[in-house]
């Protein structure tokens, strides 16, 4: 892929999620994007299940609203010339749900990447993906995506990076009491795979669990380029691809091809 076609800017949009209220969550995202005025062609990562939350009792009804959400996000992506990456419930044939991440841009949607490792309790309505994780191929390069608990399983990220991921993103609802793990694991995934990493976390509460925010953008050398706080926040960072190239030229700890 030509250098000028590569993704030039990445960011995150962390905000509180109201479980079960699609309209409020969508409106909140739109307002935040308006305030941010992100650089065109930016990839913005959103929290896990940002539009529905983990509202188990209403999941069968909420999933029916996702096609309408995608239509509105496509309009938003066209308006600002951006790409939005977040996860959504996706119904399977057995009546349960995948937790599926899509990238939505002005030219369509890319995905899904389906969560492979469920946190204990999520199996009430969700099922894990059991096939090998696949890259999300976009007009601006190959994106490796993981979802929340997947972060604790380095083999998933390694597989995506060996397939040729150029950026690794993580959409999450990570609790405040384990926020130190969140930062350490994201930095580890960046260092061991010599890749830019964007992790977006929620803020506020997921049920009774307080979320930790602290969304991060990390360089292939493990340097934190941007950090969110514990409230609604957003940031965009311009990528310097020479950092990854020069670092991998010194020594390469991740094979580009399997």
N, C-alpha and C positions, 0 to 999 in steps of 0.2 A: 504493500500500500504506500502511495506517495506520502512524503512527509507532510505536505500541506493539507492532506486529507485527514491527518491524525486529529484526535480530540485535542483541543487546545486549552480548554478550561473545565474544571470540575468543581463541584460544590455540594453543599448539603442544606436542607431546610428542615430544622427540627422544631416541632410545635406540639402542643398538647392535643391528644386525640380523645374525642367523645365517643365511647363505645356505642355502636348501633345507630349513630346519627350521621349518615352519609352526607346530607346537605350541609350541615354545620362544618364538618371536616373539609369538604370540598371548598366551601366558601372561605374557610380559614386559610387554606393553601393559596387560593387565588389572591387574597389580600396580601399575604406575605410575599408572593412573587411580585406583586405590584410595588410593594415597598422596596424590595431588593433591587429591582431593575437589573437583572443579571445580564452579563455579557452574552451576546448572541452565540449560538452553537455551544453553550455550556451544557454539561451533563449534571443535573441536580439529583442527588439521592434523597429519598424520603424515608420516614420510619416504616417499620414493619406493619402491615395491615393498617396503614394510615387512614384509610377511608372508612373502615368498619370497626376496627379494634377486635378484641377477642370476645365478641358478644355471641357466645355459643348458642343461646336459646333462639336467637333470631337469624342465625347464619343462613338458613335455607331461604329466607326472604331477602336478606341483604345481598346475597350473591346475584339475585336477579337485577339489582341496580348497577352492577359493575359495567355492563355494556354502555349504559348512559354516561357513567363516569368516564370511560375511555373516550367517548365522543367529546365530552367537555374538555378533557385534558388535551386532546388533539387540537382543539381550538386554541387553548392556552399556549400550547407549544408553538403553534403557528404565529400567534400574536407576538411572542417574545423570541421566537427562533431558537428554542431550547429543547432539551431532552429531559424527561422526568422518569426516574427509576424508583419503583416502590413495589411492595407486595400486596396481593389481593387474594381473597378466597376464590378457589376455582373448583367447581363441582366435578366429581368423578362419576363413573358409571354405577358405583355401589351406593351412591347417596351421601358419601362423605366428601371431604374437601382436601385439596392440596393447598398449601400456602405458596403461592406462585408469584415470582417477580417478573415484571415486564418493564421494558424501556419504551416509553411513548414519546414520539417526536412528531414534527410537522409532516413527516413523510410516512407515518404509520407506526405500528408497534412491533417490538422485537422481543421474542421470548416464547414460552416461559422458561425460567429456571425455577424448579420446584424444590422447596426445602427438603433436605435429606435427613436431617436429624431433628426429631421432635423433642421439645423440652417436656419432662414428665408432667402429665395432665392434659397436654394438647391432643392426645390420642382420643379424647372424648368425641371430637368431631373431625379431626384432621388425620390424614395418612401421609407417610413419608414417600418421597420419590425413591425408587429402588434401582433405577438405571443410572449409568455413569453420568455425572454432571456435564452439561454441554455449554459452550460459549454462547453469548448473545452477539451475533454479528450485525453491526450497524454501519451506516455510511461513513462513520468516523472511526472505525476500528472494532476490534474484538474486545468485548467486556466480559470479565469473569465476575459472576454474582454469587453471593452466599446470603443466607438469611439467619440472623441472630445466633441461635445455638450451634449452627453449622461452624461458627467461628472457632469453637473449641475442638474441631476435628481437622487438623492441618492437612490431611490427605485430600480433602475436597478442594481446598485452595490450590494445593500443589498440582492436582490433576488439571485444573483450569489453566494454570500458568504454563504447564507443559504443553497444553494444547495451543498456546499462543496468545493468552490474554494480555492485553496491553495496559489495562487498568483493572484493579480488583475492587469491587464495591460490596458493602455489607449494609443491609437494611435491618434495623433491630428495634426491639423494645426491651432494653437492658436495665435491670434494677440498679438503683443508686447504691445499695449496700454491696454490690460487687463491681462497682465502676472501675476499680483498680484493675480487675481482670480484663475488662473491656479494653482499656488502653494498652495493657501489656500484650494482649493477644493480637490486637490490630497491628501494633508495632512489630511483633514477631512475624506475622504474615508478610508484612512489607519487606523486612530484612531477609528472611529465608528465601523469598521468591524474587527479591530485587525488583520490586514493582511499586508503582503508586497505588495507594490504598485510600478509599473514601469510606468511612463508617458513619452512618446517620442513625442516631438514637432518638427515641421519643423523650418528652418531658412531661411533668405532671404525674398522673397515676394510671396504671393498668390494673383496673379493679382496686384492690387495696394495696397494691405494690407501687411504691414510689419509684419513678424512673430517674435515671441519672444524667440525661443529656450528654454533654461532653462529646458531641460529634467531632470527628477528627479527619483531617487530610494529612497523609503521611508520605514522605518521599521514599524511594527505593533504598535509601541509606538509613531509614528509620527516623528521620527528622520530622517532627511535627510541624507542618506548614500552616495549619489553621486549627483552632479548637473552639467549639461552641461552649457556652456556659450551661447553667442548669435551668434556663428559661427559654422561651421562644427565641430562636436565633437562626442565622443563615450566613453563609460565606461562599465565596467563589475564589479559586486560586488558579492562576495561569500555570500550565505545566511546562517545565523545562526538560524536554526529552533528552537533552544531552547528559543529564544527570544519570538516567537509567543506562544510556549507552556507554558512558565512560566507566560506570561502576561495573557493568557486566564485562567490559573489555579487560578490566583488571583481573577479575576471576568470575566465573559463572557458576553459581550454586543451583541454578534451575535450568533444566534442559528446555529449549524452546519446542523441540519436537520429541514425542515419545518414541 
